[in-house]
Amino acid sequence: MVLYNVSSSYFEGKACPIAKYGYNRDGKKGKLQIVFGLLCNKEGCPISIEVFEGNTSDLTTFTQQIEKVRARFRIKQVIWVGDRVIICSTRIKSS
């Protein structure tokens, strides 16, 4: 089982090269942000974190995490636990 969550963090400055304007979970309009995805094992222990440009969609991060689990951890079958926005049968079939 793999637990996955996506979140974001906004910036007050302009110096971060991957900070972009995108959907802001903090409700801070007009702020640059980064997006990050956290993978945990079934006990909830982190096994990987990846940082994405601030305008990266949740679906894009999820698709990349599927590939990471396949390649880096050599896992062929996995149970993904996430919210219904990221994980639905249409997205799973396309991955």
C-alpha positions as CSV (number, residue, x, y, z in Angstrom):
1,M,0.0,0.0,0.0
2,V,1.2,3.5,-0.8
3,L,-0.2,6.6,0.7
4,Y,0.1,9.8,-1.4
5,N,-0.7,13.4,-0.7
6,V,-0.2,16.6,-2.7
7,S,0.2,20.0,-1.1
8,S,1.7,23.4,-1.8
9,S,3.6,26.2,-0.2
10,Y,3.5,29.9,-1.2
11,F,6.4,32.3,-1.3
12,E,6.6,36.0,-0.3
13,G,9.7,36.5,-2.5
14,K,10.4,36.0,-6.2
15,A,13.8,34.1,-6.0
16,C,12.7,30.5,-6.2
17,P,13.3,29.2,-9.8
18,I,10.5,26.6,-9.7
19,A,7.9,28.8,-7.9
20,K,5.0,29.5,-10.3
21,Y,1.5,30.8,-10.1
22,G,-1.1,28.0,-9.8
23,Y,-3.9,26.7,-7.7
24,N,-3.2,28.0,-4.2
25,R,-4.5,25.8,-1.4
26,D,-3.7,28.5,1.1
27,G,-6.0,31.0,-0.6
28,K,-3.1,33.4,-1.1
29,K,-3.9,35.1,-4.5
30,G,-1.1,36.6,-6.4
31,K,1.6,34.5,-4.7
32,L,4.2,32.2,-6.3
33,Q,4.2,28.7,-5.0
34,I,5.7,25.2,-5.2
35,V,3.8,21.9,-5.2
36,F,5.1,18.8,-3.4
37,G,4.0,15.2,-3.3
38,L,4.6,12.9,-0.4
39,L,4.7,9.1,-0.7
40,C,4.4,7.1,2.5
41,N,4.3,3.4,3.2
42,K,1.3,1.7,4.8
43,E,2.6,2.7,8.3
44,G,2.6,6.3,7.3
45,C,6.4,6.6,7.2
46,P,7.7,8.9,4.3
47,I,9.5,7.0,1.6
48,S,9.8,9.9,-0.9
49,I,9.0,13.5,-1.4
50,E,9.2,15.4,-4.7
51,V,8.9,19.1,-5.4
52,F,7.2,20.3,-8.5
53,E,6.8,23.7,-10.2
54,G,3.9,25.7,-8.6
55,N,1.6,25.3,-11.6
56,T,1.8,21.5,-11.7
57,S,-1.6,19.8,-11.5
58,D,-2.3,17.2,-8.9
59,L,-3.0,14.6,-11.7
60,T,0.5,15.3,-13.2
61,T,2.2,14.7,-9.9
62,F,0.2,11.5,-9.4
63,T,1.1,10.1,-12.8
64,Q,4.8,10.8,-12.1
65,Q,4.6,9.1,-8.7
66,I,3.1,5.9,-10.4
67,E,6.2,5.8,-12.7
68,K,8.5,6.5,-9.7
69,V,7.1,3.6,-7.7
70,R,7.4,1.3,-10.7
71,A,11.0,2.3,-11.6
72,R,12.7,3.2,-8.3
73,F,11.0,0.8,-6.0
74,R,10.4,-1.9,-8.6
75,I,6.9,-2.4,-7.4
76,K,4.5,-3.8,-10.0
77,Q,1.3,-4.0,-8.0
78,V,0.4,-1.4,-5.5
79,I,-2.7,-0.2,-3.7
80,W,-2.9,3.6,-3.9
81,V,-4.7,5.6,-1.2
82,G,-5.6,9.1,-2.0
83,D,-8.6,11.5,-2.4
84,R,-11.1,11.1,-5.2
85,V,-9.8,14.1,-7.0
86,I,-6.5,12.4,-7.8
87,I,-7.5,8.8,-7.8
88,C,-10.5,7.7,-9.9
89,S,-11.0,4.8,-12.3
90,T,-10.5,7.0,-15.4
91,R,-7.1,8.3,-14.2
92,I,-6.0,4.9,-13.1
93,K,-6.8,3.3,-16.5
94,S,-4.9,6.1,-18.3
95,S,-1.8,5.5,-16.2
